[in-house]
Amino acid sequence: MFRGNKTRRLAPWILVLFLGACSPPGVDSPARETPPAPVMPPSWNVTTDFEVPVVQVRAMSKELGVELGAVRNTIYDVNGKQVQINVIVAMDSGNAEKLMTKLKTMKIEETLLQKDLIIYEFVGQNDVLPVIAEGRKHIGSM
């Protein structure tokens, strides 16, 4: 039926399609691609960068009552002070709005920023609020 080079080129695609069709449900594949850590001004140095595993993202989704696609936690050292930015990706715009509404009941609005499906949550001690304002402005201008 297949002859020559066409067989060699077609076989890998068949295997990929077969494996994709036969993957069991609930396999830990991300629902959305996790974005990279935000690139911040030079004074912001990454100390920890962590892509939250899919199992934990699903647990967070259930706890918050919002469908999340991915989450990344990055901690920056800014002139000796620590600021964490949680990059939270919602599955769709409705879930993004729902998450923002929920987070606004738990956090002060100046620590949150929404850009399409991505919510940036800034976390730190009260003394870093001016640094958080700088980071929020920086991400908002990108």
C-alpha positions, 0 to 999 in steps of 0.5 A: 500500500505505502511504498518508498520514502512515504512510508518512513515519513508517514510512520512517525505521524501514525505513531504520534496519533496512535499514542495521543488517542490511547493516552489514558484520561487524567494524565498529568499534561498541562491544560495550558502552557505555563508562561515563563517567569516575568522579565523584570527590571535589572534590580529584580533578581530571580531567587526561586522559579517553580512551575506548579505541577498539574496535580497541584494546579487541579487541586487549586482549581477545585479549592478556588472554584475556578478552572486554572490552566497553569501556575508559576511561582517566582521569587525575586530579590529586590534590593534585599527584599523578597517579592513573589509573583504568582503567574496564574493562567485561567482556562478562559476569560470567564474563569479569569474574571471569576478568579480576579473577583475571588482574589480581590476579596482576599488581597488588596487590588494593588497586588493584582494585575490581569492581562487577558487570561493571565493573572499576576499576583504579587506577594510580599510583606507590607514593606514591599508595597512600593516595590510591588507597585513598581513591578505591577507597573512594569508588567502592565506596560509590557 
